[in-house]
């Protein structure tokens, strides 16, 4: 570690700014994804055991959230909102929507709330990613990018552990508690996402020396290299951008069945009364944190799509382990293998989007996230009916593992095709 006391004042200021931006984005993603989206997973067993819904309706609620995520991601490119303002709005809305789950037991209201939470989480994820990665690139601190994507891991681990602690009080108390935690975290990072003052476009000549962030609203950025990102004109690499969107959708389907039903699957497989089912989801969250930090330390010149392919294979292996070795050890190791590449996949995909479109990458990020969201919608809709009909999640899980392997092959093929073009 560099001794901050020995660094020049300007360098220390930039280091502090990078750390503050990364940690702020990390906490924002912990709120909108770890709580706003994935708190449903550890609370689902409580909702089922309390008679609040059955497995099929649980699948519909999950898909409602993922449908909202798809709609939110698909509309990101059309939004003309300053990034920091969107992040702030998303945090506040996540608190309110999480609280709403605790004050009603009407299924259709739950479905609407979960849909809205999905929309908000997609918007906030894309705009926080773009804001954070651009800020770190400006500060020449791209290595902090991995910290941003540990946020969902902290949220998943925290909600998993807390859900076990409130099991005796019911799901409504769990939702209210998570809303309170989200509110505290939102207040903690509120000042990180500062909304810059508006500058009238007519006062900024295109050839002026105004800040680049202002000029980028008027003209497309030239091809430049910033840290580990190569900024290029948005019209370039259309084939690569198309395949990034298509193949990034596959892990959405691949992981979501496990991510939605892991505690339920483990409870069915392990002896009654086992304490292990409540621990697998937090294990996945901790592995996610480790994976995101390790992914950020990989050499920046490594091919993002090849790294994505490796992540797909790891998740496929983790899913298969829970099927062929349905014990505490199998589920634990499987949770780790699914969690390690969980947000590393997002980091590599968002880095690839910035490589292709630079500071105009929010649209491509949104389309890729929409494809991911589409895969998530399909997952629970496929898994829940199969599980009810066969009494097992195994057929749906094998389908998910096979899709991930197919996606890995597709990514390798795209890389080889790009090398031949060059």
Buried (B, 14 or more C-beta within 10 A) or exposed (E): EEEEEEEEEEEBEBBEBBBBBBBBBBBBBBBBBBBBBBBBBBBBBBBBEEEBBEBEBBBBBBBBBBBBBBBBBBBBBEBEEBBBBBBBBBBBBBBBBBBBBBEEBEEEEBBBBBBBBBBBBBBBBBBBBBBBBBBBBBBEBBBBBBBBBBBBBBBBBBBBBBBBEBBEEBBBBBBBBBBEBBBEBBEEBBEBBEEEEEEEEEEBEEEEEBEEEBBBEEEBBEEEEBBBBEBBBBEEBEEBBEBBBBBBBBBBBBBBBBBBBBBBBBBBBBEEEEEBBBBBBBBBBBBBBBBBBEBBEBEBEEBBBBBBBBBBBBBBBBBBBBBEBBBBEBBBBBBBBBBBBBBBBBBBBBBBBBBBBBBBBBBBBBBBBBBBBBBBBBBBBBBBBBBEEEEBBBBBBBBBBBBBBBBBBBBBBBBEEBEEEE
